[in-house]
Amino acid sequence: MDFETIYKTHWQKVFRLCMGYVNDTDRAKDLAQETFIKVWQQLPKFRNESSIGTWVFRIASNTC
């Protein structure tokens, strides 16, 4: 799966997750952006041991 597809598929859910943590729109957008920077950097290391969505949300949880 390419990064653009991952981003388009999961952006809204990651943003909502971050909003749940910080309850501030601008901060949540920043955290979601940081999440996807980490996803981009770590994508070559993704081993398909879980779904891509689970992996992205784990990164988001650790970022937020």
Residue frames as a rotation matrix with the C-alpha (Angstrom) as fourth column:
MET 1
0.584 0.812 0.000 0.00
0.812 -0.584 0.000 0.00
0.000 0.000 -1.000 0.00
ASP 2
-0.283 -0.720 0.634 1.38
0.666 -0.623 -0.410 3.41
0.690 0.306 0.656 -0.87
PHE 3
-0.817 -0.168 -0.551 1.61
0.555 -0.486 -0.675 6.33
-0.154 -0.858 0.491 1.54
GLU 4
-0.861 0.508 0.040 -0.98
-0.459 -0.807 0.371 8.48
0.221 0.301 0.928 -0.21
THR 5
-0.120 0.837 -0.534 -3.61
-0.096 0.525 0.845 5.77
0.988 0.152 0.018 0.11
ILE 6
-0.308 -0.073 -0.948 -2.76
0.866 0.392 -0.312 5.22
0.395 -0.917 -0.057 3.78
TYR 7
-0.970 -0.116 -0.212 -3.00
0.194 -0.897 -0.397 8.96
-0.144 -0.426 0.893 4.42
LYS 8
-0.634 0.773 -0.028 -6.34
-0.587 -0.457 0.668 9.39
0.503 0.440 0.743 2.64
THR 9
-0.060 0.620 -0.782 -7.80
0.173 0.778 0.604 6.31
0.983 -0.099 -0.154 4.31
HIS 10
0.053 -0.020 -0.998 -6.73
0.913 0.407 0.040 7.04
0.405 -0.913 0.040 7.88
TRP 11
-0.732 -0.426 0.531 -6.32
0.248 -0.893 -0.375 10.83
0.634 -0.143 0.760 8.23
GLN 12
-0.031 0.820 0.572 -9.82
-0.479 -0.514 0.712 11.52
0.878 -0.252 0.408 9.60
LYS 13
0.759 0.329 -0.562 -9.70
0.238 0.662 0.710 8.73
0.606 -0.673 0.425 12.18
VAL 14
-0.168 -0.895 -0.413 -6.20
0.902 0.030 -0.431 9.70
0.398 -0.445 0.802 13.33
PHE 15
-0.651 -0.013 0.759 -7.30
-0.052 -0.997 -0.061 13.33
0.758 -0.080 0.648 13.65
ARG 16
0.408 0.883 0.233 -10.33
-0.401 -0.056 0.914 12.31
0.821 -0.466 0.331 15.74
LEU 17
0.524 -0.318 -0.790 -8.13
0.702 0.687 0.189 10.15
0.482 -0.653 0.583 17.95
CYS 18
-0.586 -0.809 0.040 -5.80
0.680 -0.518 -0.519 13.09
0.441 -0.277 0.854 18.56
MET 19
-0.312 0.573 0.758 -8.77
-0.355 -0.810 0.466 15.38
0.881 -0.124 0.456 19.25
GLY 20
0.682 0.589 -0.433 -9.85
0.114 0.499 0.859 12.93
0.722 -0.636 0.273 21.93
TYR 21
0.108 -0.749 -0.653 -6.48
0.958 0.255 -0.134 13.34
0.267 -0.611 0.745 23.62
VAL 22
-0.759 -0.629 -0.167 -5.98
0.650 -0.741 -0.165 17.10
-0.020 -0.234 0.972 23.35
ASN 23
0.228 0.962 -0.151 -9.42
0.921 -0.263 -0.288 18.62
-0.317 -0.074 -0.946 22.59
ASP 24
0.177 -0.240 -0.955 -7.76
-0.182 -0.961 0.208 21.39
-0.967 0.137 -0.214 20.53
THR 25
0.920 0.333 0.207 -8.18
0.116 0.274 -0.955 21.45
-0.375 0.902 0.213 16.75
ASP 26
0.678 -0.705 -0.210 -4.83
-0.653 -0.446 -0.612 23.01
0.337 0.552 -0.763 15.88
ARG 27
-0.165 -0.749 0.642 -2.88
-0.917 0.356 0.179 20.79
-0.362 -0.559 -0.746 18.27
ALA 28
0.322 0.367 0.873 -4.74
-0.087 0.929 -0.359 17.70
-0.943 0.040 0.331 17.01
LYS 29
0.993 -0.002 -0.121 -3.85
-0.121 -0.018 -0.993 18.59
0.000 1.000 -0.018 13.40
ASP 30
0.255 -0.966 0.043 -0.20
-0.934 -0.258 -0.248 18.98
0.251 0.023 -0.968 14.41
LEU 31
-0.187 -0.294 0.937 -0.22
-0.665 0.740 0.100 15.61
-0.723 -0.604 -0.334 16.19
ALA 32
0.713 0.487 0.504 -1.91
0.066 0.670 -0.740 13.93
-0.698 0.561 0.446 13.24
GLN 33
0.830 -0.478 -0.286 0.73
-0.464 -0.308 -0.831 15.42
0.309 0.823 -0.478 10.95
GLU 34
-0.103 -0.888 0.449 3.50
-0.990 0.134 0.038 14.16
-0.094 -0.440 -0.893 13.25
THR 35
0.221 0.282 0.933 1.85
-0.300 0.930 -0.211 10.73
-0.928 -0.233 0.290 13.18
PHE 36
0.945 0.233 0.231 1.93
0.132 0.374 -0.918 10.59
-0.300 0.898 0.323 9.39
ILE 37
0.443 -0.886 -0.140 5.54
-0.841 -0.356 -0.408 11.80
0.311 0.298 -0.902 9.28
LYS 38
-0.262 -0.516 0.816 6.40
-0.782 0.609 0.134 8.80
-0.566 -0.602 -0.563 11.48
VAL 39
0.559 0.523 0.643 4.29
-0.006 0.778 -0.628 6.51
-0.829 0.347 0.438 9.27
TRP 40
0.920 -0.250 -0.301 6.18
-0.356 -0.214 -0.910 7.77
0.163 0.944 -0.286 6.20
GLN 41
0.070 -0.983 0.168 9.54
-0.980 -0.100 -0.175 7.22
0.189 -0.152 -0.970 7.89
GLN 42
-0.432 -0.229 0.873 8.68
-0.636 0.763 -0.114 3.75
-0.639 -0.605 -0.475 9.22
LEU 43
0.560 0.781 -0.278 6.66
-0.741 0.322 -0.589 2.42
-0.371 0.535 0.759 6.26
PRO 44
0.125 -0.541 -0.832 9.58
-0.728 0.519 -0.447 0.40
0.674 0.662 -0.329 4.85
LYS 45
-0.844 -0.496 0.205 9.79
-0.483 0.534 -0.694 -1.40
0.235 -0.685 -0.690 8.21
PHE 46
0.038 0.938 0.344 6.09
-0.948 0.143 -0.286 -2.38
-0.317 -0.315 0.894 8.27
ARG 47
-0.845 -0.524 0.108 6.02
-0.496 0.843 0.210 -6.20
-0.201 0.124 -0.972 8.40
ASN 48
-0.265 0.838 -0.477 2.34
-0.670 0.196 0.716 -6.93
0.694 0.509 0.509 7.70
GLU 49
-0.891 -0.051 -0.452 1.98
0.259 0.761 -0.595 -8.66
0.374 -0.647 -0.665 11.07
SER 50
-0.345 0.848 -0.402 -1.15
0.511 -0.189 -0.838 -6.58
-0.787 -0.494 -0.369 11.69
SER 51
0.467 0.531 0.707 -3.41
0.884 -0.290 -0.366 -4.51
0.011 0.796 -0.605 9.49
ILE 52
-0.462 -0.652 0.602 -1.99
0.664 -0.704 -0.252 -1.24
0.588 0.283 0.758 8.27
GLY 53
0.252 0.666 0.702 -4.79
-0.084 -0.707 0.702 0.57
0.964 -0.236 -0.122 10.14
THR 54
0.902 0.030 -0.432 -3.84
0.400 0.323 0.858 -1.02
0.165 -0.946 0.279 13.46
TRP 55
-0.003 -0.997 -0.078 -0.22
0.999 0.000 -0.035 -0.07
0.034 -0.078 0.996 12.89
VAL 56
-0.378 -0.070 0.923 -1.10
0.337 -0.939 0.066 3.56
0.862 0.336 0.379 12.03
PHE 57
0.601 0.698 0.390 -3.34
-0.132 -0.395 0.909 3.90
0.789 -0.597 -0.145 15.10
ARG 58
0.659 -0.472 -0.586 -0.61
0.752 0.404 0.521 2.50
-0.009 -0.784 0.621 17.35
ILE 59
-0.457 -0.827 0.326 1.75
0.833 -0.526 -0.168 5.15
0.311 0.195 0.930 16.04
ALA 60
-0.103 0.517 0.850 -0.95
0.023 -0.853 0.521 7.79
0.994 0.073 0.076 16.55
SER 61
0.856 0.438 -0.274 -1.61
0.239 0.135 0.962 6.65
0.458 -0.889 0.011 20.13
ASN 62
0.278 -0.843 -0.461 2.09
0.947 0.159 0.280 6.85
-0.162 -0.514 0.842 20.91
THR 63
-0.559 -0.462 0.689 2.35
0.640 -0.769 0.003 10.28
0.528 0.442 0.725 19.27
CYS 64
0.145 0.719 0.679 -0.70
-0.061 -0.679 0.732 11.85
0.988 -0.148 -0.054 20.89
